[in-house]
Amino acid sequence: MEPGPEPNATLTAATPERPLRLVFAGLCGLILLAGLPANALMLLVVGRASGAPAPLRALTGSLMVNATLTAATPERPLRLVFAGLCGLILLAGLPANALMLLVVGRASGAPAPLRALTGSLMVNVTLSDLLFLACVVPVLLLSFLRPDWWLGPVICTTSQAANNATMFCTFYSMVATAFLRHVAVARPELALPSGRGARLLLCGAMWVLGLTASLPNWLFQRVVAEEGTAGARACLLLLSPAQTSRYFTLLGALAFLPCMLGLGCSFSHVAWLMWTQPRGPSGESIQEHQENTGLVLVVLVVFVLMWGPCSVLGYVAAVGGLPATPVAFVASSLCTILAYSNCAVSPILCFYLSRPFQAGLRDLFRRRVAARPPGVVGGARMALERVHPGQDRAPGGLWGLAGV
């Protein structure tokens, strides 16, 4: 397989003016300038509640389960059913994300700037989902096995912090992918920096924002004794009702809603450009541009729809509106499982909806199963070119970015 041009070589040739080479670094700086103060402000607000006399069941993920389980569901079979659903998430999510990582990892260094950047973001999303599957879903599964929290204070804090960090890292990575595609179509003359440093800076910014959003969990997530129960313990975020309401308000208003408004404007502009000036970004045909943009939109919409009910129900519980009844327990458990299953659904959607992902998966299995005489790799590449005519070859894989 022929070696492709180095990313820095491509960058130098494509962007003779230094200001253009720094545009993308500036965008990363804007993300940090907007996200870090916003999350720091949220941390200052919730920090004032650290001495609250009575903990509130401010819920994130599996916290909702432990907050209602003791009073609402003495039946062990129901808890085992939900634990089994968590096991299915692990069985589906781990291999799906492992395959996704193998496919997109080979395309993340594509010479085309947009493909290299979005490919690196897809690797970021996949790594985030794998961390979520390894650190968060097993904790939810184990928490269903007993009516109170029995996993200790360290797992209580780290699992819920990992929950928030990986969720926001995944969300921001998908948002950045959508905005990059928008910039590539709206400003085709603008050469995006795609060197190793730019890609590391972009992915690192997503993790910094995710970790910043998880700071309240690191500081205030604790194991406490349940009120009105003998020796029962729960993993809770120790905030007063008023401070928790502000926490959720700031979280939505600063970390989520601006991105959603920006995505709405971005996709609307891209759709208008597709209608009035049908063209794709450099290295993509119009059809491929439509398919890739549609895939990003579908994955984002599914992410919001699956996490939305859990977030809304968590807010209701945080302000004291969720009763400790069997119905509330079942609803909160199902909403939590729905949200957690997104890490397994997203890669499956990509493999189902994207022809490049499907071709990458076939190529991956072909390389694992078939013997590799000198002519096999070249023949496989020619077959892929017949499936996707007119595409530039990426070193080590498909036509550059695997489908986004």
Long-range contacts (C-beta under 8 A, 24 or more apart in sequence): 1-377, 1-381, 1-395, 1-396, 2-393, 2-395, 3-395, 4-109, 4-110, 4-111, 4-393, 4-394, 4-395, 4-396, 5-111, 7-109, 7-111, 7-116, 7-194, 7-195, 7-196, 7-199, 8-195, 8-196, 10-111, 10-113, 10-194, 11-113, 11-191, 11-193, 11-194, 11-195, 11-198, 14-113, 14-191, 15-191, 15-193, 20-190, 20-191, 21-191, 21-193, 22-193, 23-190, 23-192, 23-193, 24-117, 24-192, 24-193, 24-198, 24-202, 25-193, 25-198, 25-201, 28-201, 28-202, 28-205, 31-172, 31-176, 31-205, 31-209, 32-205, 32-208, 32-209, 34-258, 35-172, 35-208, 35-209, 35-212, 35-255, 36-208, 36-209, 36-212, 38-250, 38-254, 38-255, 39-209, 39-212, 39-213, 39-215, 39-254, 39-255, 40-212, 41-250, 41-254, 42-216, 42-247, 42-250, 42-251, 42-254, 42-255, 43-215, 43-216, 43-219, 45-243, 45-246, 45-247, 45-250, 46-216, 46-220, 46-239, 46-243, 46-244, 46-246, 46-247, 47-219, 48-243, 49-220, 49-238, 49-239, 49-240, 49-242, 49-243, 49-244, 50-219, 50-220, 50-238, 52-238, 52-239, 52-240, 52-243, 53-240, 54-227, 54-240, 55-222, 55-224, 55-236, 55-237, 55-238, 55-239, 56-236, 56-237, 56-238, 56-239, 56-240, 56-241, 56-244, 56-318, 56-320, 57-234, 57-236, 57-317, 57-318, 57-322, 58-236, 58-237, 58-239, 58-244, 58-247, 58-314, 58-317, 58-318, 59-237, 59-313, 59-314, 59-317, 59-318, 59-332, 60-160, 60-163, 60-164, 60-217, 60-237, 60-314, 61-136, 61-140, 61-160, 61-163, 61-310, 61-336, 61-339, 61-340, 62-136, 62-139, 62-140, 62-143, 62-159, 62-160, 62-235, 62-336, 63-160, 63-234, 63-235, 63-236, 63-237, 64-310, 64-313, 64-314, 64-317, 64-322, 64-332, 64-333, 64-335, 64-336, 65-140, 65-143, 65-144, 65-329, 65-332, 65-333, 65-336, 66-143, 66-148, 66-149, 66-234, 66-235, 67-234, 67-236, 67-317, 67-322, 67-324, 68-322, 68-324, 68-325, 68-328, 68-329, 68-332, 69-147, 69-148, 69-329, 70-147, 70-148, 70-226, 70-229, 70-232, 70-234, 70-324, 71-324, 72-324, 72-325, 72-326, 72-328, 72-329, 73-147, 73-326, 73-329, 73-330, 74-147, 78-330, 79-144, 79-145, 79-147, 80-144, 80-145, 82-144, 82-333, 82-337, 83-141, 83-142, 83-144, 83-145, 85-337, 86-137, 86-138, 86-140, 86-141, 86-144, 86-337, 86-340, 87-141, 89-133, 89-137, 89-337, 89-340, 89-341, 89-343, 89-344, 90-133, 90-137, 90-138, 90-141, 92-344, 92-348, 93-129, 93-133, 93-137, 93-341, 93-343, 93-344, 93-347, 94-130, 94-133, 96-344, 96-347, 96-348, 96-351, 97-126, 97-129, 97-130, 97-133, 97-343, 97-344, 97-347, 98-130, 99-347, 99-351, 99-361, 99-364, 100-126, 100-347, 100-350, 100-351, 100-357, 101-126, 101-127, 101-130, 102-364, 103-357, 103-360, 103-361, 103-364, 103-397, 103-402, 104-360, 104-402, 106-360, 106-394, 106-396, 106-397, 106-398, 106-402, 107-360, 107-394, 107-396, 107-397, 107-398, 107-400, 107-401, 107-402, 108-199, 109-394, 109-395, 109-396, 110-392, 110-394, 110-395, 110-397, 110-400, 110-401, 111-392, 111-394, 111-395, 111-400, 112-194, 112-282, 112-283, 112-392, 112-394, 112-400, 112-401, 113-191, 113-192, 113-193, 113-194, 113-282, 114-180, 114-181, 114-184, 114-192, 114-194, 114-281, 114-282, 114-283, 114-284, 114-401, 115-283, 115-394, 115-400, 115-401, 116-194, 116-199, 116-400, 116-401, 117-180, 117-192, 117-194, 117-198, 117-199, 117-202, 118-177, 118-180, 118-181, 118-401, 118-404, 119-400, 119-401, 119-402, 119-404, 120-199, 120-202, 120-203, 121-173, 121-174, 121-176, 121-177, 121-180, 121-202, 121-203, 121-206, 121-404, 122-173, 122-177, 122-401, 122-402, 122-404, 123-203, 124-169, 124-173, 124-203, 124-206, 124-207, 125-170, 125-173, 125-174, 125-346, 126-347, 128-166, 128-169, 128-170, 128-173, 128-210, 129-166, 129-170, 129-343, 129-346, 129-347, 131-162, 131-166, 132-162, 132-163, 132-166, 132-167, 132-170, 132-340, 132-343, 133-343, 133-344, 135-159, 135-162, 135-166, 136-162, 136-163, 136-166, 136-340, 137-340, 137-343, 140-336, 140-337, 140-340, 143-235, 144-333, 147-232, 148-226, 148-229, 148-231, 148-232, 148-233, 148-234, 149-223, 149-233, 149-234, 149-235, 150-233, 151-235, 152-223, 153-222, 153-223, 156-221, 156-222, 156-223, 156-235, 157-217, 157-218, 157-221, 157-222, 160-217, 160-221, 160-235, 160-237, 161-214, 161-217, 161-218, 161-221, 162-214, 163-214, 163-217, 164-210, 164-213, 164-214, 164-217, 165-207, 165-210, 165-211, 165-213, 165-214, 166-210, 167-210, 167-307, 168-209, 168-210, 168-213, 168-214, 168-255, 169-206, 169-207, 169-209, 169-210, 170-210, 170-303, 170-343, 171-256, 171-259, 171-303, 172-206, 172-209, 172-210, 172-259, 173-203, 173-206, 174-296, 174-299, 174-300, 174-303, 175-259, 175-262, 175-263, 175-300, 176-202, 176-206, 177-296, 177-404, 178-263, 178-266, 178-267, 178-296, 178-297, 178-300, 179-262, 179-266, 181-270, 181-281, 181-292, 181-293, 181-296, 181-404, 182-266, 182-267, 182-269, 182-270, 184-281, 184-282, 185-270, 185-273, 185-279, 185-280, 185-281, 185-289, 186-269, 186-270, 186-273, 188-279, 188-281, 188-282, 213-251, 213-255, 216-247, 239-318, 241-318, 241-319, 241-320, 244-318, 244-319, 245-318, 245-319, 247-318, 248-314, 248-315, 248-318, 248-319, 260-304, 263-300, 267-293, 267-297, 283-391, 283-392, 283-399, 283-400, 285-390, 288-388, 288-391, 291-354, 291-355, 291-403, 292-354, 292-401, 292-403, 292-404, 294-353, 295-349, 295-350, 295-353, 295-354, 295-403, 295-404, 296-404, 298-349, 298-353, 299-346, 299-349, 299-350, 302-342, 302-345, 302-346, 302-349, 303-342, 303-346, 306-338, 306-339, 306-341, 306-342, 306-345, 307-339, 307-342, 309-335, 309-338, 309-339, 310-335, 310-336, 310-338, 310-339, 311-339, 350-403, 350-404, 354-402, 354-403, 354-404, 355-387, 355-388, 355-403, 356-388, 356-398, 356-399, 356-401, 356-402, 356-403, 357-402, 357-403, 359-384, 359-387, 359-388, 359-398, 360-397, 360-398, 360-402, 360-403, 363-397, 363-398
